[in-house]
């Protein structure tokens, strides 16, 4: 009874507010970080998917199974997947997660990725390692955590897979990708990753984890470093694309 009273007082003084729309969340609602209205408005990434980047294919690309953008690129990962479209509510939540220090969002956000893996039968059981895309050490100090590492840890726990958090190192400090045009993004991250212990990933089938896939430049370059060091296959999963 006392616990219920204390919870009621806490909610009265510090009412739960939706991280997306900033409105008060009803006390009876299960989620405590997003309101039901915003949760329903999350735009899901739906099939048919591009066999490269994993985005929903446009009608004019259906007969090729690959989107027009990927058809022009030489991406080094074998395939990418994302449960959500990088817009609206999900975009706001990722921003809160990455830049506002709300690391507790790792569980609900990674759950979206886990649900997608289960729903579409991604071959998670056939993969050997989960590897998060690393941040440069200076960026890690600035943010105090690597969002990809947190998501990877949650996926590893859910699917009972080893997370090789130190498999990749980002040895080159690059400009923020969001400020660059597409062609410059690939140049910006070129040769910015290295593998710490090639023996640890030799012939391994890897799930590379990051928060967002836009042009695919960062994931592609990370995958190239892994494959050059001997990885057999590299799939990518991000929360949104």
C-alpha positions in Angstrom: 0.0 0.0 0.0 2.8 2.4 0.9 4.6 1.6 -2.4 1.4 2.6 -4.2 1.1 5.8 -2.3 4.7 6.7 -3.0 4.3 5.9 -6.7 1.2 8.1 -6.9 3.0 11.0 -5.3 6.0 10.6 -7.6 3.7 10.6 -10.7 1.9 13.7 -9.3 5.2 15.6 -8.8 7.0 14.1 -11.8 4.3 13.1 -14.3 5.4 10.7 -17.0 5.6 12.6 -20.4 5.8 11.1 -23.8 9.3 11.6 -25.3 7.9 12.1 -28.7 5.0 14.5 -28.3 5.7 15.7 -24.7 2.2 15.1 -23.5 1.4 13.5 -20.2 1.1 9.7 -20.3 -2.0 8.3 -18.6 -1.0 6.5 -15.4 -2.7 3.3 -16.4 -0.7 3.0 -19.6 1.9 0.3 -19.6 4.6 2.2 -21.5 6.3 4.9 -19.4 8.3 6.7 -22.2 5.8 7.0 -25.1 2.1 7.6 -25.3 -0.2 5.0 -27.0 -1.0 7.5 -29.8 2.7 8.0 -30.7 3.4 4.3 -30.4 0.6 3.6 -32.9 2.0 6.2 -35.3 5.5 4.6 -35.6 6.1 3.9 -39.3 7.0 0.3 -39.8 9.3 -0.8 -42.6 7.2 -3.3 -44.5 7.9 -5.8 -47.3 8.8 -6.3 -50.1 12.3 -5.4 -49.0 15.4 -4.4 -51.0 17.7 -7.4 -50.9 20.6 -5.0 -50.1 19.6 -2.2 -47.8 16.4 -3.7 -46.6 14.1 -0.7 -47.4 10.6 -1.2 -48.7 10.9 -1.5 -52.5 9.1 1.0 -54.7 6.8 -0.4 -57.4 9.3 0.4 -60.2 12.0 -1.8 -58.5 9.8 -4.8 -57.7 11.0 -6.8 -60.7 14.6 -6.4 -59.7 14.4 -7.1 -55.9 16.9 -4.2 -55.3 16.2 -0.5 -54.9 17.5 2.0 -57.5 19.9 3.5 -55.0 21.6 0.2 -54.0 21.8 -0.9 -57.7 24.3 2.0 -58.1 26.4 1.2 -55.1 29.1 -1.3 -54.1 28.0 -2.1 -50.5 30.2 -4.6 -48.6 27.6 -6.1 -46.3 25.5 -9.0 -47.5 22.2 -7.7 -46.5 20.6 -5.1 -44.1 17.4 -5.1 -42.2 15.4 -2.4 -40.2 12.1 -2.7 -38.5 11.2 1.1 -38.8 11.4 4.0 -41.1 13.6 6.8 -39.9 10.9 9.5 -39.5 8.5 10.9 -37.0 8.3 9.2 -33.6 11.2 6.7 -34.1 13.5 9.6 -35.2 12.7 11.5 -32.1 13.3 8.5 -29.8 16.6 7.7 -31.5 17.6 11.4 -30.9 16.7 11.1 -27.2 18.6 7.8 -27.0 21.8 9.1 -28.7 22.1 12.7 -27.7 20.0 13.1 -24.5 21.6 10.3 -22.5 18.4 8.3 -22.2 20.1 4.9 -22.3 17.1 3.2 -20.7 15.5 3.3 -24.2 17.8 0.5 -25.2 15.3 -2.1 -24.1 12.1 -0.9 -25.9 14.1 0.1 -29.0 16.0 -3.2 -29.2 12.7 -5.0 -28.6 11.5 -3.5 -32.0 14.5 -5.1 -33.6 14.0 -8.4 -31.9 10.3 -8.5 -32.9 11.3 -7.8 -36.5 13.9 -10.6 -36.5 11.3 -13.1 -35.2 8.4 -11.9 -37.4 10.4 -12.1 -40.6 12.5 -15.2 -39.7 15.9 -13.7 -40.0 18.5 -16.5 -39.7 19.7 -15.3 -36.3 20.4 -18.9 -35.1 22.8 -19.4 -38.0 25.0 -16.4 -37.1 28.0 -16.6 -34.8 28.6 -13.2 -33.4 26.9 -9.9 -32.9 29.2 -6.9 -33.4 28.2 -3.2 -32.7 29.4 -0.5 -35.0 31.9 1.4 -32.7 32.2 5.1 -32.1 35.6 6.8 -32.0 36.9 7.0 -28.5 36.4 10.8 -28.4 32.8 10.4 -29.3 32.3 7.7 -26.7 33.7 10.0 -24.0 31.4 12.8 -25.2 28.2 10.6 -25.1 29.4 8.3 -22.3 28.0 5.3 -24.1 27.8 3.8 -27.6 24.1 3.3 -28.5 25.0 0.5 -31.0 26.7 -1.4 -28.2 23.7 -1.1 -25.9 21.4 -2.4 -28.7 23.8 -5.2 -29.5 23.9 -6.3 -25.8 20.1 -6.5 -25.7 20.0 -8.5 -28.9 22.7 -10.8 -27.6 20.7 -11.4 -24.4 17.5 -12.1 -26.3 18.9 -14.5 -28.8 21.7 -16.0 -26.6 24.5 -14.8 -28.9 28.0 -13.7 -28.1 28.5 -9.9 -28.5 32.0 -9.1 -29.6 32.0 -5.5 -28.5 35.7 -5.0 -29.2 35.9 -6.8 -32.5 36.0 -3.5 -34.4 37.8 -0.3 -33.6 37.1 3.1 -35.1 40.6 4.5 -35.3 39.8 7.5 -37.6 37.9 10.5 -36.2 35.4 11.5 -38.9 33.0 14.3 -39.5 29.4 13.7 -38.5 27.7 11.8 -41.4 24.4 13.8 -41.1 26.2 17.0 -42.3 27.4 15.4 -45.5 26.0 14.6 -48.9 25.8 10.9 -49.9 29.0 10.7 -52.0 31.0 12.4 -49.3 29.7 10.1 -46.6 31.5 7.1 -48.2 34.7 9.1 -48.5 34.3 10.3 -44.9 34.3 6.9 -43.4 36.7 5.2 -45.8 39.3 3.1 -43.9 38.1 4.3 -40.6 37.6 0.8 -39.0 40.1 -1.9 -38.1 39.7 -5.4 -36.7 41.5 -5.9 -33.3 41.8 -9.7 -33.5 41.3 -11.2 -37.0 41.4 -14.8 -35.5 38.3 -14.0 -33.4 36.2 -13.3 -36.5 37.8 -15.7 -39.0 35.0 -17.4 -41.1 32.4 -16.1 -38.6 28.9 -15.1 -39.7 28.3 -11.7 -38.2 25.3 -9.5 -37.3 26.5 -5.9 -37.4 24.4 -3.6 -35.2 23.8 0.2 -35.5 21.0 2.6 -34.8 20.3 4.0 -38.3 21.1 3.1 -41.9 20.8 6.0 -44.3 23.2 5.8 -47.3 24.7 2.6 -45.9 28.2 4.1 -45.9 29.1 3.5 -42.3 27.8 -0.1 -42.2 29.4 -0.9 -45.5 32.8 0.3 -44.4 32.5 -1.6 -41.1 31.5 -4.7 -43.0 34.5 -4.2 -45.4 36.9 -4.2 -42.4 35.3 -7.4 -41.1 35.4 -9.2 -44.4 39.0 -8.1 -45.1 39.9 -9.6 -41.8 38.3 -12.9 -42.7 34.6 -12.7 -41.7 32.5 -15.0 -43.8 29.2 -13.1 -44.0 28.0 -9.8 -42.6 24.4 -9.0 -42.1 23.4 -5.6 -40.7 20.5 -4.7 -38.5 19.5 -1.1 -37.5 16.5 0.2 -35.7 15.5 2.4 -38.7 16.4 3.2 -42.3 
